Amino acid sequence: MEQEFTGRVKVINRRQFNTNGKYIIYWISHSHRAHFNHSLEFAIELSNQSGKPLLVYFLITDKYKYSNARYYKFMLDGILEAKKSVEERGIKFAIEKVNDIRQRIIELSENAYALITDKAYLKYHRKLNKYIADRLDVPVYEIESDVCVPVEIASDRQEPYAFTFRKKIYSLLDKYIVELKPREPKIKSVSFDFGIEEIAFNNSLEILNILNIDKSVSLSPFVGGYSQARKYLEEFIEKKLHRYKEFRSHPELDYQSNLSPYLHFGQISPIEVVLEVLSKYGRNDENVDSFFNELIVWRELARNFCYYNPNYNQYEGIPEWAKETLEEHKNDKREYIYTIEELENAKTHDEYWNSAQLELLKTGKMHNYMRMYWCKKLIEWTDDPKKAFDIACYLNDKYELDGRDPNGYAGISWCFGTHDRPWKERKIFGKIRYMSASGLEAKFDIKKYVEKVKNL
Ligand SMILES: Cc1cc2nc3c(=O)[nH]c(=O)nc-3n(C[C@H](O)[C@H](O)[C@H](O)COP(=O)(O)OP(=O)(O)OC[C@H]3O[C@@H](n4cnc5c(N)ncnc54)[C@H](O)[C@@H]3O)c2cc1C
């Protein structure tokens, strides 16, 4: 297999190709893009080799736990753009509304030569892929296109710290950061009838209208899709990257890339981002180093964490020392205790925290530095750290465009001691790292941030 695919392709059931199969399916589950998508290019190669037409298939359901208008709109923007680009290459891209995902994928794949889908890191999706693979008599491929280095190659265990992981992943980068060339499909399947009841629509809002999902979460000013992701990437490289190290932790300014929602939905490839940065900047530049530390080390450490720790989205998944110290301080007196409704509606005594929550409510993207403060305060303002963990996951998954992602669970877990070390003991937090309002004041112009959020 060509170097582009090294380590990224895995058959998760031991089945032979179904030579009677009528088509190849690429079920696009995570990598919502036509560009730099290893699953798509692999599917085209298989189609060319086997002589079977390719169907790219996206299913939409309103049964998913956190389905809401905010992130569905963003996701659908990306899917519609991907559909257009895939069809311009002559390949059919069908979108269908379904109630039972497992049943529908199995049904469609029974007549297929092979099923190709994207690699999953979170429990629900991993179980789903396995359930389907176990029941099918055709090979099911999982392809890893949304990381620089495939998760099992980067490490075979849960890494305790970023520095242990950094060494491993950086030693592998040259081998895995390689261009992916687009393949030419030999069979143009775009006008084939694959027997799918496609959704008729003109834009993403029309699809939203036919879905029975939570519409109380407002739409975000961010528009989804590959071309928007490219716009943010180019603007970042041109105007922000040269000061990234200095200003990335200044929420009152705007020096982050804003790529996280696009990366979350696989609307842009992280490898494409790395290659684009390296086409303009040297690898040894301190700002590039700082950016890659987030994009490669912390992002892929989050995948490592969720892949190897089955309790990644629960309090139980934090390190033993952290649980012990939090339990010891569980009965410490709290000055403030808030209900979930007060927190959700940004009604606390702390205007800095309220601003962070308001930024989230209004835009669907809270600044990274405020996310840490926001989550730490939940530990201080609830009577039980387990409850704090659950509230953090609930709010993060509901409102962040980039929520429901390994980064979110790892980020929350970090606030509870994961990938961190014990600090000086203090009340409520024990040895967990603490953050204070005065710390924000010392580090950047927090009043300016409060004003910025008011004007959003
Ligand atoms: C409590 C908490 C919750 C978080 N929830 C999420 C979440 O749900 N989804 C999410 O994508 N990120 C989450 N993060 C990580 C981080 O805050 C966001 O990735 C970042 O703010 C995204 O903005 P950006 O793309 O402009 O970042 P940039 O600074 O431009 O970074 C570039 C990319 O690097 C990655 N990255 C940056 N910081 C981190 C980090 N700390 N951990 C892992 N990857 C990182 C992201 O993919 C990001 O898009 C959370 C962090 C904390 C502390």
PDBQT file of the ligand as one rigid body, heavy atoms in Angstrom, charges set to zero:
ROOT
HETATM    1  C1  LIG A 501     -12.607  22.528  29.827  1.00  0.00    +0.000 C 
HETATM    2  C2  LIG A 501     -12.166  22.450  28.396  1.00  0.00    +0.000 A 
HETATM    3  C3  LIG A 501     -13.050  22.021  27.424  1.00  0.00    +0.000 A 
HETATM    4  C4  LIG A 501     -12.643  21.924  26.090  1.00  0.00    +0.000 A 
HETATM    5  N1  LIG A 501     -13.540  21.465  25.174  1.00  0.00    +0.000 NA
HETATM    6  C5  LIG A 501     -13.150  21.279  23.886  1.00  0.00    +0.000 A 
HETATM    7  C6  LIG A 501     -14.036  20.705  22.945  1.00  0.00    +0.000 A 
HETATM    8  O1  LIG A 501     -15.168  20.329  23.269  1.00  0.00    +0.000 OA
HETATM    9  N2  LIG A 501     -13.592  20.567  21.661  1.00  0.00    +0.000 N 
HETATM   10  C7  LIG A 501     -12.358  20.981  21.262  1.00  0.00    +0.000 A 
HETATM   11  O2  LIG A 501     -11.998  20.847  20.082  1.00  0.00    +0.000 OA
HETATM   12  N3  LIG A 501     -11.481  21.509  22.154  1.00  0.00    +0.000 NA
HETATM   13  C8  LIG A 501     -11.843  21.659  23.439  1.00  0.00    +0.000 A 
HETATM   14  N4  LIG A 501     -10.966  22.189  24.341  1.00  0.00    +0.000 N 
HETATM   15  C9  LIG A 501      -9.601  22.530  23.895  1.00  0.00    +0.000 C 
HETATM   16  C10 LIG A 501      -9.404  23.973  23.363  1.00  0.00    +0.000 C 
HETATM   17  O3  LIG A 501      -9.961  24.879  24.256  1.00  0.00    +0.000 OA
HETATM   18  C11 LIG A 501      -9.991  24.173  21.982  1.00  0.00    +0.000 C 
HETATM   19  O4  LIG A 501      -9.552  23.152  21.108  1.00  0.00    +0.000 OA
HETATM   20  C12 LIG A 501      -9.554  25.504  21.379  1.00  0.00    +0.000 C 
HETATM   21  O5  LIG A 501      -9.964  26.564  22.202  1.00  0.00    +0.000 OA
HETATM   22  C13 LIG A 501     -10.139  25.616  20.012  1.00  0.00    +0.000 C 
HETATM   23  O6  LIG A 501      -9.965  26.868  19.430  1.00  0.00    +0.000 OA
HETATM   24  P1  LIG A 501      -9.038  27.089  18.171  1.00  0.00    +0.000 P 
HETATM   25  O7  LIG A 501      -9.269  26.076  17.141  1.00  0.00    +0.000 OA
HETATM   26  O8  LIG A 501      -9.203  28.500  17.763  1.00  0.00    +0.000 OA
HETATM   27  O9  LIG A 501      -7.619  26.805  18.848  1.00  0.00    +0.000 OA
HETATM   28  P2  LIG A 501      -6.122  27.017  18.392  1.00  0.00    +0.000 P 
HETATM   29  O10 LIG A 501      -5.407  27.641  19.538  1.00  0.00    +0.000 OA
HETATM   30  O11 LIG A 501      -6.022  27.704  17.108  1.00  0.00    +0.000 OA
HETATM   31  O12 LIG A 501      -5.576  25.534  18.275  1.00  0.00    +0.000 OA
HETATM   32  C14 LIG A 501      -5.547  24.797  17.054  1.00  0.00    +0.000 C 
HETATM   33  C15 LIG A 501      -6.138  23.428  17.287  1.00  0.00    +0.000 C 
HETATM   34  O13 LIG A 501      -5.393  22.713  18.265  1.00  0.00    +0.000 OA
HETATM   35  C16 LIG A 501      -6.257  21.882  19.029  1.00  0.00    +0.000 C 
HETATM   36  N5  LIG A 501      -6.198  22.301  20.436  1.00  0.00    +0.000 N 
HETATM   37  C17 LIG A 501      -6.003  23.541  20.930  1.00  0.00    +0.000 A 
HETATM   38  N6  LIG A 501      -5.988  23.516  22.279  1.00  0.00    +0.000 NA
HETATM   39  C18 LIG A 501      -6.192  22.233  22.629  1.00  0.00    +0.000 A 
HETATM   40  C19 LIG A 501      -6.306  21.551  23.870  1.00  0.00    +0.000 A 
HETATM   41  N7  LIG A 501      -6.169  22.187  25.030  1.00  0.00    +0.000 N 
HETATM   42  N8  LIG A 501      -6.557  20.227  23.859  1.00  0.00    +0.000 NA
HETATM   43  C20 LIG A 501      -6.690  19.551  22.707  1.00  0.00    +0.000 A 
HETATM   44  N9  LIG A 501      -6.581  20.138  21.502  1.00  0.00    +0.000 NA
HETATM   45  C21 LIG A 501      -6.346  21.455  21.465  1.00  0.00    +0.000 A 
HETATM   46  C22 LIG A 501      -7.675  22.110  18.512  1.00  0.00    +0.000 C 
HETATM   47  O14 LIG A 501      -8.002  21.097  17.616  1.00  0.00    +0.000 OA
HETATM   48  C23 LIG A 501      -7.559  23.459  17.833  1.00  0.00    +0.000 C 
HETATM   49  O15 LIG A 501      -8.493  23.616  16.800  1.00  0.00    +0.000 OA
HETATM   50  C24 LIG A 501     -11.331  22.290  25.704  1.00  0.00    +0.000 A 
HETATM   51  C25 LIG A 501     -10.446  22.742  26.686  1.00  0.00    +0.000 A 
HETATM   52  C26 LIG A 501     -10.849  22.817  28.015  1.00  0.00    +0.000 A 
HETATM   53  C27 LIG A 501      -9.873  23.285  29.044  1.00  0.00    +0.000 C 
ENDROOT
TORSDOF 0
